[in-house]
Amino acid sequence: MNSTATLSSKFQISIPKAVREKQRWEAGQEFVFIPKGQGVLVMPVPELSQLAGIAKGARSEGYRDRKDRY
């Protein structure tokens, strides 16, 4: 699926209908923009209910955090 869009003078882009339908994106949905090299990754922000159980089985001890990176 090759779809293009043009950046408007107000720095807005309309997501092509084919992409919206394939991804099942809806009006009012919130997105995050993640810089990747010369481009950007656009992903919907998940609902809190979609995150339930995502860390099931994760260790609660012996993990590394930001304090022990250096």
Distance bins in CASP14 RR format, pairs under 12 A and 6 or more apart:
PFRMAT RR
TARGET T0000
AUTHOR 0000-0000-0000
RMODE 2
METHOD distances of the structure
MODEL  1
1 16 0 0 0 0 1 0 0 0 0 0 0
1 17 0 0 0 0 0 1 0 0 0 0 0
1 18 1 0 1 0 0 0 0 0 0 0 0
1 19 1 0 0 1 0 0 0 0 0 0 0
1 20 0 0 0 0 0 1 0 0 0 0 0
1 21 0 0 0 0 0 1 0 0 0 0 0
1 22 1 0 0 1 0 0 0 0 0 0 0
1 23 0 0 0 0 0 1 0 0 0 0 0
2 16 0 0 0 0 1 0 0 0 0 0 0
2 18 0 0 0 0 1 0 0 0 0 0 0
2 19 0 0 0 0 0 1 0 0 0 0 0
3 13 0 0 0 0 0 1 0 0 0 0 0
3 14 0 0 0 0 0 1 0 0 0 0 0
3 15 0 0 0 0 1 0 0 0 0 0 0
3 16 1 1 0 0 0 0 0 0 0 0 0
3 17 0 0 0 0 1 0 0 0 0 0 0
3 18 1 0 1 0 0 0 0 0 0 0 0
3 19 1 0 1 0 0 0 0 0 0 0 0
3 20 0 0 0 0 1 0 0 0 0 0 0
3 21 0 0 0 0 0 1 0 0 0 0 0
3 22 0 0 0 0 1 0 0 0 0 0 0
3 23 0 0 0 0 0 1 0 0 0 0 0
4 13 0 0 0 0 1 0 0 0 0 0 0
4 14 0 0 0 0 0 1 0 0 0 0 0
4 15 0 0 0 0 0 1 0 0 0 0 0
4 16 1 0 0 1 0 0 0 0 0 0 0
4 18 0 0 0 0 0 1 0 0 0 0 0
4 19 0 0 0 0 0 1 0 0 0 0 0
5 12 0 0 0 0 1 0 0 0 0 0 0
5 13 1 0 1 0 0 0 0 0 0 0 0
5 14 1 0 1 0 0 0 0 0 0 0 0
5 15 1 0 0 1 0 0 0 0 0 0 0
5 16 1 0 0 1 0 0 0 0 0 0 0
5 17 0 0 0 0 0 1 0 0 0 0 0
5 18 0 0 0 0 0 1 0 0 0 0 0
5 19 0 0 0 0 1 0 0 0 0 0 0
5 20 0 0 0 0 0 1 0 0 0 0 0
5 42 0 0 0 0 0 1 0 0 0 0 0
6 12 0 0 0 0 1 0 0 0 0 0 0
6 13 1 0 0 1 0 0 0 0 0 0 0
6 14 0 0 0 0 1 0 0 0 0 0 0
6 16 0 0 0 0 0 1 0 0 0 0 0
7 13 1 0 1 0 0 0 0 0 0 0 0
7 14 0 0 0 0 0 1 0 0 0 0 0
7 40 0 0 0 0 0 1 0 0 0 0 0
8 14 0 0 0 0 1 0 0 0 0 0 0
11 33 0 0 0 0 0 1 0 0 0 0 0
13 19 0 0 0 0 0 1 0 0 0 0 0
13 31 0 0 0 0 0 1 0 0 0 0 0
13 33 0 0 0 0 0 1 0 0 0 0 0
13 40 0 0 0 0 0 1 0 0 0 0 0
13 42 0 0 0 0 1 0 0 0 0 0 0
14 20 0 0 0 0 1 0 0 0 0 0 0
14 25 0 0 0 0 0 1 0 0 0 0 0
14 27 0 0 0 0 0 1 0 0 0 0 0
15 21 0 0 0 0 0 1 0 0 0 0 0
15 22 0 0 0 0 0 1 0 0 0 0 0
15 23 0 0 0 0 1 0 0 0 0 0 0
15 25 1 0 0 1 0 0 0 0 0 0 0
15 26 0 0 0 0 0 1 0 0 0 0 0
15 27 0 0 0 0 0 1 0 0 0 0 0
15 28 0 0 0 0 0 1 0 0 0 0 0
15 29 0 0 0 0 0 1 0 0 0 0 0
15 31 0 0 0 0 1 0 0 0 0 0 0
15 42 0 0 0 0 1 0 0 0 0 0 0
15 44 0 0 0 0 0 1 0 0 0 0 0
16 22 0 0 0 0 1 0 0 0 0 0 0
16 23 0 0 0 0 0 1 0 0 0 0 0
16 25 0 0 0 0 0 1 0 0 0 0 0
17 23 0 0 0 0 0 1 0 0 0 0 0
17 25 0 0 0 0 0 1 0 0 0 0 0
18 25 0 0 0 0 0 1 0 0 0 0 0
19 25 1 0 0 1 0 0 0 0 0 0 0
19 42 0 0 0 0 1 0 0 0 0 0 0
20 26 0 0 0 0 1 0 0 0 0 0 0
20 27 0 0 0 0 1 0 0 0 0 0 0
20 28 0 0 0 0 0 1 0 0 0 0 0
20 29 0 0 0 0 1 0 0 0 0 0 0
20 31 0 0 0 0 0 1 0 0 0 0 0
20 42 0 0 0 0 0 1 0 0 0 0 0
20 44 0 0 0 0 0 1 0 0 0 0 0
23 29 0 0 0 0 1 0 0 0 0 0 0
23 31 0 0 0 0 0 1 0 0 0 0 0
23 42 0 0 0 0 1 0 0 0 0 0 0
23 43 0 0 0 0 1 0 0 0 0 0 0
23 44 1 0 0 1 0 0 0 0 0 0 0
24 44 0 0 0 0 1 0 0 0 0 0 0
25 31 0 0 0 0 1 0 0 0 0 0 0
25 42 0 0 0 0 1 0 0 0 0 0 0
25 43 0 0 0 0 0 1 0 0 0 0 0
25 44 1 0 0 1 0 0 0 0 0 0 0
25 45 0 0 0 0 0 1 0 0 0 0 0
26 44 0 0 0 0 1 0 0 0 0 0 0
26 47 0 0 0 0 0 1 0 0 0 0 0
28 44 0 0 0 0 0 1 0 0 0 0 0
28 45 0 0 0 0 0 1 0 0 0 0 0
29 42 0 0 0 0 0 1 0 0 0 0 0
29 43 0 0 0 0 0 1 0 0 0 0 0
29 44 1 0 1 0 0 0 0 0 0 0 0
29 45 1 0 0 1 0 0 0 0 0 0 0
29 46 0 0 0 0 0 1 0 0 0 0 0
29 47 0 0 0 0 1 0 0 0 0 0 0
30 42 0 0 0 0 0 1 0 0 0 0 0
30 43 0 0 0 0 0 1 0 0 0 0 0
30 44 1 0 0 1 0 0 0 0 0 0 0
30 45 1 0 1 0 0 0 0 0 0 0 0
30 46 0 0 0 0 1 0 0 0 0 0 0
30 47 0 0 0 0 1 0 0 0 0 0 0
31 40 0 0 0 0 0 1 0 0 0 0 0
31 41 0 0 0 0 0 1 0 0 0 0 0
31 42 1 0 1 0 0 0 0 0 0 0 0
31 43 1 0 0 1 0 0 0 0 0 0 0
31 44 1 0 1 0 0 0 0 0 0 0 0
31 45 1 0 0 1 0 0 0 0 0 0 0
31 46 0 0 0 0 0 1 0 0 0 0 0
32 40 0 0 0 0 0 1 0 0 0 0 0
32 41 0 0 0 0 1 0 0 0 0 0 0
32 42 1 0 0 1 0 0 0 0 0 0 0
32 43 1 0 1 0 0 0 0 0 0 0 0
32 44 1 0 0 1 0 0 0 0 0 0 0
32 45 1 0 1 0 0 0 0 0 0 0 0
32 46 0 0 0 0 1 0 0 0 0 0 0
33 39 0 0 0 0 1 0 0 0 0 0 0
33 40 1 0 1 0 0 0 0 0 0 0 0
33 41 1 0 0 1 0 0 0 0 0 0 0
33 42 1 0 1 0 0 0 0 0 0 0 0
33 43 0 0 0 0 1 0 0 0 0 0 0
33 44 0 0 0 0 0 1 0 0 0 0 0
33 45 0 0 0 0 0 1 0 0 0 0 0
34 40 1 0 0 1 0 0 0 0 0 0 0
34 41 1 0 1 0 0 0 0 0 0 0 0
34 42 1 0 0 1 0 0 0 0 0 0 0
34 43 1 0 0 1 0 0 0 0 0 0 0
34 45 0 0 0 0 0 1 0 0 0 0 0
35 41 1 0 0 1 0 0 0 0 0 0 0
35 42 0 0 0 0 0 1 0 0 0 0 0
36 42 0 0 0 0 0 1 0 0 0 0 0
36 43 0 0 0 0 0 1 0 0 0 0 0
44 50 0 0 0 0 1 0 0 0 0 0 0
45 51 0 0 0 0 0 1 0 0 0 0 0
46 52 0 0 0 0 0 1 0 0 0 0 0
46 53 0 0 0 0 0 1 0 0 0 0 0
46 54 0 0 0 0 1 0 0 0 0 0 0
48 54 0 0 0 0 0 1 0 0 0 0 0
55 63 0 0 0 0 0 1 0 0 0 0 0
57 63 0 0 0 0 0 1 0 0 0 0 0
62 68 0 0 0 0 0 1 0 0 0 0 0
64 70 0 0 0 0 0 1 0 0 0 0 0
END
